[in-house]
Amino acid sequence: MDFVAKQYGFAAQPISDENVRKACEGKPECAKDLADYLAAVEQIQAVEPRLESFPEPARTAMKGLLDLAYNNRQRILEDLRQRQILLPKV
């Protein structure tokens, strides 16, 4: 599906947290991925809104944690798509 979308210029719709939940629902091989994905999302939601309120030494550390959470979330999405558990919608 990604290939077709890219090849013919269709935009793939963004993947929501609900899309990931539904794709992994009832699939034991996906349970750890879902738990890790939701943990990354929770960390992003907890840190990002308050990032600017941290004093500078802590802000740099929190920015590192935020970057790690975003990278983990993206890695999980890519893995789920590669395994064809999560398919993009065009």
N, C-alpha and C positions, 0 to 999 in steps of 0.2 A: 504494500500500500504506500509506504514512504517513497519507494522508487517511482511509482506511478505519479504521485503528487508532485515530486520534484521534477520528473521528466516532462510533465505536461503543464507545469506551472500552477497546480492547485495548491492552495494553502491548507496545511493540516491544522485542524482546530487544536488549541492548547489543551493539554491534558490536565484535568482537575483531580483533586484529592479523591473525589467521589468516583471518578473513572478508575483510579487505581484500586480503591476498595472493591468495586464491582468486579474488576478483572481478576482479583485475587480471592474473591469470595468462594469459600468451599474448596480451595485448592491447597492441600497440605504442602505441596512443593513451593508454595508462594508465601506461606505464613511468616517466615523470617523476613523476607523482603518487605512485606506489608508492615510488620512491626518496626523495622528499621526506617522505612519511608515515613511512617507516622511520627516516629521519634524525631527525625530530621525536621519535619514540618512543624512539630511542636516547639522545637528549639528555635527555629526561625521566627515563629510567631511570638515567642517569649522575649527574644533578644532584640530583634530588629526595631520595634517601635521605641525602645528605650536606649538605643545605641548612643545617641548624642548626649544623653544625660549622664553617662559615665565619665569620671575624670580621666584625663589622658592616659595614664599607664593602663588602667583597666579597659579603656575604650579600645586600645590596640589588641589586647587579649580577647575581648569580646568580638571584635571584628574578625579575628582569626577563627574563633568558634563558629561565627556566622558563615564565614567562607567554607569551613569544613562541612557544615550542615547543608549548604547549597550544593556543594560538590557531591556529598553522599546522596542527596535526593536525586540529582541528575544521573549519577552512576546507576542507581537503582532503576530509574525510568528507562535508561538505555538498555540495561540488562533484561528487564521485563519485555521490552520491545524486541530485543534480539531473540529471546526465547519464544516470541510470539504469544505471550500471555497478555500483553497490553498492545492493542492494535490502534494506530492513529485513525481518527475520523476525518474524512475529507469533506 
